[in-house]
Amino acid sequence: MSSTDNLLPSVPETARGVFGSDRLPLAEAYADLLATDGVVRGLIGPREAPRLWDRHLLNCAVLGEAIPLDVSVCDVGSGAGLPGLVLAIARPDLRITLVEPLLRRTTFLEEAVEQLGLTQVTVVRGRAEEVKERHGFDVVTSRAVAPLERLLRWSMPLVAPNGALVAMKGASVAEEIELARPTLRRLHCAEPEILTLGTAALVHSTHALRVAWADPTQVGLPASRSPRESRRRRR
């Protein structure tokens, strides 16, 4: 037995219902990649490997409940592919761009995409603000990338006029919304919607946040300045 054999996670019975019988083998192959190469390359910790399904794969897959059919998705800060690669496995109808600045992570993502045959996935090495398709994606996703205030500044410039940011968030999401109120107003965002996903399939449901544009016709216009900023410019 190799040193990584004991890291391979067992597949929970709920996985078939979440991924479907036809996509489950791909999900298993990706889980094995994470538990072996992902651990060796330092993309996930060894302690995470045995609980990949419950803590990572399944809760990322149910994010698809908040994403319409046949749309383009940009996953910001993809890391080892959570949630972007998981969504690509669970939802072959989606056209997904994985954005990640670190070389060792993009190398892993490119290899995983090739091995799993995910032809609808593109890997881009760079930061969100460097992505050329401004306001070009129907949905922009992320997981544990940054507090909402920063995430809005990085992600909303990629969201199409009728699209939305759909970010996985934890228990403090309501507090993050309040702290991000100035940025939400400045970027002309609609009121954020807190989502609870996976209630029918998971023991522990997933929390996500959906942020759309307040007025799609205003997308791309200069952000409104606060009175303080306006006074500074007049001096």
N, C-alpha and C positions, 0 to 999 in steps of 0.2 A: 504494500500500500504506500502511495506517495504521500509527501507531507501535506499536500493540498486536498487529499481525498476526504479528510474529515471536515473540510470547510464547505463541501458541496451541500447546498441547502435542500431539504426535503420539500416536495411540492405539496402544498395544502389542497384539500379537496375543493375549496372555494375558487382556486385558480382557473379551473375549467369553465366555471360560470362567468368569470370576469373576462378571460381572454377568448373563450370559445374553443371548441375541440380542434379546429383547423389551425389556430394561431398558438395554441399552448406549446407545441414543440419548439417554436421559435423563442417563446418566453423562457422555456427551460434552458435552451442553448445560451441565451443571454445571461441568465442567472449563473450558469456554469462559468461563463467568461468573467463575470464580476467576481465570483468566488475564487477564481484562480489568477488570471492575469490582472484583474482589478486589484486584488490584494497584493500581489507581487510588485506591481508598479506603484503602489501607494495611493491608488484612487479611492479605495474604501479601506476601512480598518478591519483587521482580522475578526474582531468581535461582531462586526456587522454581517459577515458572511452567513452564519447559520440562520439569521433572521431576515435575510434579504426579501423573502416573499411578503411577510407580514408588514415590515417596516418601510419597504421601499417599492417593490414591484407592484403589489396590489393597490396600494394607495395612490401611486402614480397613474396606474391604468384607469382608475375610476375618474380621474380628471377629465377623461374623454366624455363623461356625462355632460360637461359644460361646454363642449365644443361641437358646433354644427357639422353636418356632413359635407364632404368634398370641399374643404377650405384649405388655405395656406396657413401654416403655423411657423412661428419663429420661436425657438426655445433659447432664452438668454441665459448664459452661464451654465451650459449643459453639463459640465463636469464629466462624469462617467456615463452620462446619458439619461439622467433622471431629472425631469420626466420625459424628455424628448424622444429617446429611443424606445422607451416603454410605450409611449403613445403610437409610435410608428409600427410597433409590433401589434398592438391591440386594434389599431385603426388604420388599415391599409388604404383607406380612402383619403387620408390626409397627406398633403405635400409639406414636408417638414424640413426646416433649415435649423441646424444645430450651431449655435454661436458660442465659441469658447476661446479665450485668449491664450491658454497655456499649451505649448507644443506637445508635451507628453500626453495630455488629455485628448487633444485633437487626433493625435496618432492612434490612440486606442479607439476613439470613435470611428475613424475611417476604417480601421481593421474590422471592427464589429459590424459596421454597415456592410462591408464586403462579404464577411463570413455569413451573415444572416440574410444576405440577398435583399436588403431593403432599398430597392431602386428608387423609391420616392423620397429618399433622404439625402440632403446635401450638408456637408460639414464645412463650416467657415471658421478659420482661425482669426480671431479679432475680438474687439470689444463691441458692445451694442452700439455705441455712438459711431463706430466705424462702418457699420453695415450700410450699404449703398441704397437699399430699397427703403427709402424713407416713406412712411405711411403706406407700406406695400404689403402688409400681412393682415389677414382676417383675424388672427388670434396670436397674441404674444404670451408665451408661458414662461414660468420660472419656478424654481424651488430653492428656498434657503439661500438666496443670492444676496439680498440686502434689505434693510428696513424699507417700508413702503415709500417714504419720501424720496429716497434715492432711486428706488426701483421705478417709480413713475417717470423720473427724469431720463432714465436710460431706456425704458420700454415704450412709453407712449409715442415718441417720435417714429416708432416702427409700426404703430397700429393704424390700419386703414380707416377712412372716415366712418364706415359702418361696422368696424371691427371692435375688438375689446382686448384688454389685458386680462388674462386668467391666471392668477398666481396662487400656488399652494402656500398656505400660511398656517401658523400655529394658533395657540389659544389667546395670544395677545393681539389678534388682528384688529379688534375694536379700538384698542389703544393706539395702534399704528395709524389707523384712519384719522383719529383726532389729531395726532401729531402732524399728519400730512395735509391737513386742511388748507394751509396757505398754498401748497404746491398744487393740490387738486383745483383750487380756484384759478391759479395762475395759468395752468395748462388747459383750462376750459373743460375739465372732466365732469362727467355726470356723477351723481351720488353713488359711491361704491356699494356693491351688493355682496354680502357674505353668503357663501354657499356651503352646504353640508352634503357631501357626496359619498356614495358607497354604502348608504344605510341598509340597503337590501342585501348586500353581499359581504360586507366586512364586519368584524367584531368591533373594530375601532374605526369610525367613519373619518373621512378626510375633510379638512376645512380648506376652502379656497376663497379667493376674492376676485370679483369681476368688476372691472372699471371700463366704461365706455366713454365716448365723447358726449358732452352735453349738447352740442350742436354740430353735426357732421359737416355743415357748410362752413364752419369756422376753423376746421382742421388745417394746420399749416400756416395760419396767420400768426403774427407776432404775439407772444404771450403778454397778457395785461401786466402792467407794473403796479406794484403797491404804491400808495401815496408817499411812503418814505423814499422808495426808489425814485419816484418822479421828482421829489424835492431835491434829491441829491444831484440829479441830472441838470436841474435848472440853475444850480449854483455855479 
